[in-house]
């Protein structure tokens, strides 16, 4: 099982869209982050054995997650008063941060479980920032079906509960962590009406919506996740802590 990381890792590279190798790149980036953070240095020399150990799950290509499991509780879920649709923070907040993510992307998990809660406490609860979530489902079928489920969760005003449960229960890319049965268990844990959710995810229009949103992201220049955007500034990956704070603070200036 992939290590659970609930503390913020600033300055992380994004899961990249590679024409020749779209699957597994996230596993490589996560391995680098774990090792660099553990050793406390900026440049790391990796042994082949250690890389293979950390990345073995990413390249297996075989579903390994059990369809019977008890979900891990979310690291955090925003308070209802700050939620509107796929956004958290006041609709009229002076700064809007757009974030493109893929539910299977482990760097997105680091963002959602570690970095985002800090922005929530520092800016969102103070009425200074709104974060809007957008999909770029590119890592495989489980990315796509997870996003479809999220659209349907949003229709029940449960997007953020679903979002938080999925990021708390990541376990590799395209290895069954977000299989249909497991997504249903996660949807139930998030408090969704499963009858309505089942009907929604079977609707071809919802799938078309996710496809269109991912295509629009690519057309807008998104090539990895997470990608962050404030005004004209856009960056793939998680910025250094001081950098993202400065971006927000500068945008708050009159």
C-alpha positions as CSV (number, residue, x, y, z in Angstrom):
1,X,0.0,0.0,0.0
2,X,1.3,3.5,-0.9
3,X,2.5,5.5,2.1
4,X,-0.2,7.8,3.6
5,X,1.0,11.4,3.6
6,X,-1.1,13.8,5.5
7,X,1.4,16.5,6.1
8,X,2.0,19.3,3.5
9,X,4.9,18.8,1.1
10,X,5.6,22.1,-0.6
11,X,7.5,22.3,-3.9
12,X,6.3,18.9,-5.3
13,X,6.3,18.3,-9.0
14,X,3.1,17.3,-10.8
15,X,1.9,14.0,-12.2
16,X,2.7,14.6,-15.8
17,X,0.9,13.7,-19.0
18,X,3.5,11.9,-21.2
19,X,2.4,10.8,-24.6
20,X,4.5,7.6,-24.4
21,X,4.2,6.9,-20.6
22,X,1.0,8.3,-19.0
23,X,0.8,5.7,-16.3
24,X,3.3,5.4,-13.4
25,X,4.9,8.8,-13.6
26,X,3.1,9.8,-10.4
27,X,4.6,6.8,-8.6
28,X,8.1,8.0,-9.6
29,X,7.4,11.6,-8.4
30,X,6.0,10.4,-5.1
31,X,9.0,8.2,-4.5
32,X,11.3,11.1,-5.0
33,X,9.3,13.3,-2.6
34,X,9.3,10.6,0.1
35,X,13.1,10.0,-0.1
36,X,14.0,13.7,-0.3
37,X,11.8,14.5,2.7
38,X,13.1,11.6,4.7
39,X,16.8,12.6,4.0
40,X,16.2,16.3,4.3
41,X,18.2,17.2,1.2
42,X,17.5,18.8,-2.1
43,X,19.3,16.4,-4.3
44,X,19.1,12.6,-3.8
45,X,21.1,9.7,-5.2
46,X,18.8,6.7,-5.4
47,X,19.8,3.1,-5.4
48,X,18.1,0.9,-8.0
49,X,16.7,-1.4,-5.3
50,X,15.0,1.4,-3.4
51,X,13.4,2.8,-6.5
52,X,12.1,-0.6,-7.5
53,X,10.7,-1.2,-4.0
54,X,8.8,2.1,-4.0
55,X,7.5,1.9,-7.5
56,X,6.7,-1.8,-7.8
57,X,3.0,-1.2,-7.3
58,X,2.9,1.6,-10.0
59,X,4.1,-0.7,-12.8
60,X,2.4,-4.0,-11.9
61,X,-0.7,-3.2,-14.1
62,X,-2.8,-5.7,-12.1
63,X,-5.6,-4.7,-9.8
64,X,-4.5,-5.5,-6.2
65,X,-6.9,-3.7,-4.0
66,X,-9.7,-5.7,-2.4
67,X,-13.3,-4.7,-3.2
68,X,-14.2,-5.4,0.4
69,X,-12.7,-2.8,2.7
70,X,-13.3,-0.3,5.4
71,X,-12.6,3.3,4.2
72,X,-10.0,5.4,6.0
73,X,-11.6,8.5,7.5
74,X,-10.8,11.8,5.7
75,X,-8.0,14.0,6.9
76,X,-10.4,16.9,6.7
77,X,-13.7,17.9,5.2
78,X,-14.6,21.6,4.8
79,X,-17.4,22.9,7.0
80,X,-20.7,23.2,5.2
81,X,-20.9,26.9,5.5
82,X,-17.8,27.3,3.3
83,X,-19.0,24.8,0.6
84,X,-20.8,25.7,-2.6
85,X,-20.7,23.1,-5.4
86,X,-17.1,22.2,-6.2
87,X,-15.8,25.3,-4.5
88,X,-14.8,26.1,-1.0
89,X,-14.8,29.6,0.2
90,X,-17.1,32.6,-0.4
91,X,-18.3,32.9,-4.0
92,X,-17.3,36.6,-3.8
93,X,-13.9,36.0,-2.2
94,X,-11.3,38.4,-3.5
95,X,-9.0,35.6,-4.7
96,X,-10.0,32.4,-6.6
97,X,-7.6,29.5,-6.9
98,X,-8.5,27.0,-9.6
99,X,-7.1,23.5,-9.1
100,X,-7.1,20.8,-11.7
101,X,-6.7,17.3,-10.2
102,X,-6.9,13.6,-10.9
103,X,-8.2,11.4,-8.0
104,X,-5.5,8.8,-8.6
105,X,-2.7,11.3,-8.6
106,X,-0.7,10.9,-5.4
107,X,0.7,14.4,-5.6
108,X,-2.9,15.6,-5.7
109,X,-3.4,13.5,-2.5
110,X,-0.5,15.4,-0.9
111,X,-2.2,18.6,-1.9
112,X,-5.7,17.6,-0.7
113,X,-4.6,16.1,2.6
114,X,-1.7,18.4,3.5
115,X,-1.5,21.7,1.6
116,X,-5.2,22.5,1.0
117,X,-6.2,22.3,4.7
118,X,-3.6,24.9,5.5
119,X,-5.0,27.3,2.9
120,X,-8.5,26.5,4.3
121,X,-7.4,27.7,7.8
122,X,-5.3,30.6,6.7
123,X,-7.4,32.1,3.9
124,X,-10.7,30.4,3.2
125,X,-12.1,30.7,6.7
126,X,-11.0,34.3,6.7
127,X,-13.1,35.0,3.6
128,X,-10.0,35.8,1.5
129,X,-9.8,32.8,-0.8
130,X,-12.1,30.5,-2.8
131,X,-10.7,27.2,-4.2
132,X,-12.5,25.7,-7.2
133,X,-11.9,22.1,-8.1
134,X,-11.7,21.0,-11.8
135,X,-11.1,17.6,-13.3
136,X,-8.2,16.5,-15.5
137,X,-8.8,12.7,-15.4
138,X,-5.9,11.4,-17.4
139,X,-4.2,8.6,-15.5
140,X,-6.6,5.8,-16.5
141,X,-10.1,4.5,-16.3
142,X,-10.2,4.7,-12.5
143,X,-9.5,8.4,-12.8
144,X,-12.4,8.8,-15.1
145,X,-14.9,6.8,-13.1
146,X,-13.8,8.6,-9.9
147,X,-14.5,11.9,-11.6
148,X,-17.9,10.7,-12.8
149,X,-18.7,9.7,-9.3
150,X,-17.7,13.2,-8.1
151,X,-20.0,14.9,-10.5
152,X,-22.8,12.8,-9.2
153,X,-21.8,13.5,-5.6
154,X,-22.0,17.2,-6.4
155,X,-25.6,16.8,-7.5
156,X,-26.3,15.7,-4.0
157,X,-24.2,18.5,-2.5
158,X,-21.7,15.9,-1.3
159,X,-18.8,16.7,-3.6
160,X,-16.4,17.6,-0.8
161,X,-17.3,14.7,1.4
162,X,-16.7,12.3,-1.6
163,X,-13.5,14.2,-2.5
164,X,-12.1,13.9,1.0
165,X,-12.9,10.2,1.2
166,X,-11.2,9.4,-2.1
167,X,-8.0,11.3,-1.3
168,X,-7.9,9.6,2.1
169,X,-8.1,6.2,0.4
170,X,-5.7,6.4,-2.5
171,X,-3.8,3.2,-3.1
172,X,-1.9,3.2,-6.4
173,X,-2.9,4.0,-9.9
174,X,-5.2,1.6,-11.8
175,X,-4.7,-1.1,-9.3
176,X,-8.3,-1.4,-8.2
177,X,-8.3,1.2,-5.4
178,X,-11.1,3.1,-7.2
179,X,-12.9,0.1,-8.7
180,X,-16.7,0.4,-9.1
181,X,-17.4,-1.6,-5.9
182,X,-14.9,0.4,-3.9
183,X,-16.2,3.8,-5.2
184,X,-19.6,2.7,-4.1
185,X,-18.4,2.0,-0.6
186,X,-16.6,5.3,-0.5
187,X,-19.8,7.1,-1.8
188,X,-21.8,5.4,1.0
189,X,-19.2,6.5,3.6
190,X,-19.5,10.1,2.3
191,X,-23.2,10.0,3.0
192,X,-24.6,9.8,-0.5
193,X,-28.0,8.4,-1.5
194,X,-26.7,5.3,-3.3
195,X,-29.8,4.7,-5.4
196,X,-29.6,8.2,-6.8
197,X,-25.8,8.0,-7.2
198,X,-26.0,4.6,-9.0
199,X,-28.5,6.1,-11.5
200,X,-26.4,9.2,-12.0
201,X,-23.1,7.4,-12.7
202,X,-24.9,5.3,-15.4
203,X,-26.0,8.4,-17.2
204,X,-24.0,8.9,-20.5
205,X,-24.4,12.6,-20.2
206,X,-22.3,12.6,-17.0
207,X,-19.5,10.7,-18.7
208,X,-19.6,13.2,-21.6
209,X,-19.4,16.1,-19.1
210,X,-16.2,14.6,-17.5
211,X,-14.7,14.0,-20.9
212,X,-15.4,17.6,-22.0
213,X,-14.0,19.0,-18.8
214,X,-10.7,17.0,-19.2
215,X,-10.5,18.1,-22.8
216,X,-11.0,21.7,-21.9
217,X,-8.3,21.4,-19.3
218,X,-5.8,20.1,-21.9
219,X,-6.8,22.9,-24.3
220,X,-6.2,25.4,-21.5
221,X,-2.6,24.1,-21.2
222,X,-3.0,21.7,-18.3
223,X,-0.6,18.8,-18.7
224,X,-0.2,17.5,-15.2
225,X,-1.9,17.4,-11.8
226,X,-2.3,19.2,-9.6
227,X,-2.2,22.4,-11.7
228,X,-3.0,25.6,-9.9
229,X,-4.1,28.9,-11.4
230,X,-4.7,32.4,-9.9
231,X,-5.5,35.0,-12.5
232,X,-2.9,34.8,-15.2
233,X,-0.5,32.7,-13.1
234,X,-0.6,28.9,-13.7
235,X,1.7,26.2,-12.4
236,X,1.8,22.4,-12.4
237,X,2.7,20.8,-9.1
238,X,2.7,22.1,-5.6
239,X,4.5,25.4,-5.2
240,X,6.9,26.2,-2.4
241,X,4.9,27.3,0.7
242,X,6.2,30.8,0.6
243,X,5.5,31.1,-3.1
244,X,1.8,30.1,-2.9
245,X,1.2,32.4,0.1
246,X,2.9,35.3,-1.8
247,X,0.7,34.6,-4.8
248,X,-2.4,34.8,-2.7
249,X,-1.2,37.8,-0.7
250,X,-0.2,39.7,-3.8
251,X,-3.6,39.0,-5.4
252,X,-5.3,40.3,-2.2
253,X,-3.6,43.7,-2.5
254,X,-5.7,46.6,-3.8
